[in-house]
Amino acid sequence: MASSDTIFGRILRGEIPCQEVYADDHCLAFRDVNPQAPVHVLVIPREPIPQLAEATSDHQALLGHLLLVAARVARQEGLESWRTVINSGTEAGQTVFHLHLHVIGGRPMAWPPG
């Protein structure tokens, strides 16, 4: 399945509503419908990249932008510390094959995760 055909592709096209917290020309950030913490926001690129493992050097600026947006969203949500997670591949827990960053916070985080 192409990442543009995923639920995130449908959200980007406006076919499925989301609780948007940030948007720009390169990405969209919205609240996760199944939050794992008091703050759980997903940051997705508008460009359909299936997973981090498929990103190329052409995506370097976009990947940096996604991380900066994750930090911006965390601060916007009032977090002083948070976890940013990118799952790449099924065994890593990726269930939607459109690259996305989880911004998770608002409670203590354990290590190691999972």
N, C-alpha and C positions, 0 to 999 in steps of 0.2 A: 504494500500500500504506500503510495506517495505521501509524504508528510503533509502536503496540501489537502489530502483527503481525510485527515484525522479530525478529531474533535477540535483541536487547536486551529486547524485550517478553517473549519466551520465558524469558530469564534472570530477569527480574523476577518472573515467575509461578512460577519454580522448575522449569520444564520442561527447562531445560538447566543443568547445573552450571557454577559459575565459582569461581575462586580469589578469594574475597571478602577485601578488606583494610579496608573500612569500610562501614557501613550506618547509616542513620537513617530517620526518617519521610519524608524528602524525596528521598533519593538513595541510590545504591549505587555503590561503587567496587570494581573487581576488576582482576586482572592481564590484560593483553592476551594473547590466544593467539598472536599474531604480533608479539612485541616488537621494537621498532626500537632499543632501548637496554637496558642492564642493568636499569633500572627503566622500566616502561611500564605505567601503570595508566589505566584508563578510569573516568571519573566520569559517571554517567548519572542524570537525574532520574527519579523514579517516574512523574511526569506525562508522558504521551507527546507531546512536542513534536518534530515531524519534523526541524526544523533551526533554527539561530539566526535565520535570516531570517524565520521564522514566529513568533518570540517577540513578545509584546506587552508593553505597560506593566504588565499584570496579572502578568507573570512577573518583574518587577523583583527582588523579594525572593528568589525561587528562583534567579535567575541569580547574584545576589551570593552566595547560599549555596553554589552549585556551585563558585565560585571560592575561597571560604574552605575548602571541603572539599578542593579540589585542593591548596592550600597545606598543609593539615593532613596529607594523605596523603604529600606530598613529604617533609615533616619526619619523619613516622612511618617512612618508608622510608630515612631517614638522609641525605637530599639537602640540601646547602647551597645549591645552585643547580639549576635545572631549567627546562624549557620546558613551557608550557601551550599547547595547540593546540586550536582549535575550527575544524573545516572546515564550511563552510556551502555546500552545493551540489555537484553532480557535478564541475564544472570545478575546484573547490577540493580535490577528492580525497575528498569524503564518499561512503562506500559503504554505510553503514547509516543510514537516514533515521529516526533517533531521536537527538535532540540528545545529544552526548557530548563530554567534554573529555578530551584526552590529557594525562597527566602523564608527561613523558619526562625521564630523567636518568641519571646514573651514567657518562657519557662526555662529552667535549667536543662541543659542537654547532656546526655551521657556519652561516654566514649568507651569502646568503639560502638558506632551505630550498628543497627541490624544485627 
